[in-house]
Amino acid sequence: MRESKEYNLYQAVATYLRLQFPKVRFHYDYAGLAHTKAQAGQYKAIQHSKGFPDLMIFNPKGGILFLELKAEGNNVFKKNGELISDEHVIEQATWLADLQQAGYGAYFAVGFDQARSFIDNFLKP
């Protein structure tokens, strides 16, 4: 099976977290991975709704950071700053907005550098 650019980003971010913040706990949502048809059906049956962020990082000092990771070159915003008109991206943006309103850090992170910046700002003193 061919790996996706997004999966490669997941791996790079996980490696960064393990090396730079070995005591920090994190968890990936499995929706972004390849599944058999049966697995996809099971996963859908137990989910609240579509669009949940890819990654949750738990800060030992309190708080959770949610990141929706996008491979480098994927745009979620138009040049004018508006969200692109893609149903899945809109579902993701809705989740992020709801989480932000509840007081969490929740963002789109396009590429490794942007993900690392959000992580560092969240975890470094």
C-alpha positions in Angstrom: 0.0 0.0 0.0 1.3 3.4 -0.9 1.8 5.9 1.9 0.2 9.3 1.6 2.0 12.6 2.1 -0.3 13.3 5.0 0.6 10.0 6.7 4.3 10.9 6.2 3.6 14.2 8.0 1.9 12.3 10.9 5.0 10.2 11.2 7.3 13.2 11.2 5.3 15.0 13.8 5.1 11.9 16.0 8.9 11.5 15.8 9.4 15.1 16.7 7.1 14.8 19.7 8.9 11.6 20.9 12.3 13.2 20.6 11.7 16.7 21.8 9.0 16.1 24.4 9.4 12.4 25.5 7.1 12.7 28.5 4.3 14.4 26.6 1.3 12.2 25.7 -0.4 12.5 22.3 -2.9 10.6 20.3 -3.8 10.5 16.6 -7.4 10.0 15.4 -7.5 7.0 13.1 -9.9 8.5 10.5 -7.2 9.8 8.3 -5.6 6.4 7.8 -6.4 3.7 5.2 -9.0 1.2 6.4 -10.7 -1.8 5.0 -14.4 -1.3 4.2 -15.4 -3.1 7.4 -13.0 -1.1 9.5 -14.3 2.2 8.0 -17.9 1.1 8.8 -17.0 0.3 12.4 -15.2 3.5 12.8 -18.0 5.6 11.4 -20.5 3.8 13.7 -18.7 5.0 16.9 -17.8 8.5 15.9 -19.7 11.7 16.9 -19.4 13.3 13.5 -16.9 13.8 10.7 -14.1 16.2 10.8 -12.5 15.5 14.2 -8.9 16.8 14.3 -6.0 14.4 13.5 -3.9 15.0 16.6 -4.4 15.7 20.2 -1.4 16.7 22.4 -1.8 16.7 26.2 0.2 19.3 28.0 1.4 18.0 31.5 0.7 21.5 32.9 -2.9 21.4 31.6 -4.6 21.8 28.3 -5.0 20.0 25.1 -3.8 21.1 21.7 -5.8 19.9 18.7 -4.2 19.9 15.2 -5.7 19.1 11.9 -2.6 18.3 9.9 -2.4 18.9 6.2 0.5 17.9 3.9 2.7 20.7 2.6 1.0 22.4 -0.4 -2.5 21.7 0.7 -4.4 24.9 1.1 -7.4 25.3 3.4 -7.7 29.0 2.9 -8.1 31.1 -0.2 -5.7 34.0 -0.8 -8.3 36.3 0.7 -8.3 34.3 3.9 -11.6 32.7 3.4 -12.0 28.9 3.9 -12.0 26.9 0.7 -15.4 25.5 -0.3 -14.6 21.8 0.4 -17.2 19.9 2.5 -14.6 18.0 4.4 -12.5 21.0 5.2 -15.6 22.9 6.3 -16.4 20.0 8.7 -12.9 20.1 10.1 -13.0 23.9 10.4 -16.3 23.6 12.3 -14.7 21.2 14.8 -11.7 23.5 15.3 -14.0 26.5 15.8 -16.1 24.6 18.4 -13.0 23.5 20.2 -11.6 27.0 20.2 -14.8 28.3 21.6 -14.6 25.8 24.4 -11.1 27.2 25.3 -8.8 24.7 23.5 -6.0 25.5 21.1 -7.3 24.0 17.8 -5.8 24.8 14.4 -5.1 23.7 10.9 -1.4 23.0 10.5 -0.1 22.8 6.9 3.2 21.1 6.7 5.7 20.1 9.4 7.1 23.6 10.1 3.7 25.0 11.0 2.8 21.9 13.1 6.2 22.2 14.9 5.5 25.9 15.6 2.1 25.2 17.2 3.6 22.4 19.2 6.5 24.4 20.5 4.3 27.3 21.4 2.0 25.0 23.3 4.7 22.9 25.1 7.7 25.1 25.6 7.7 27.4 28.7 
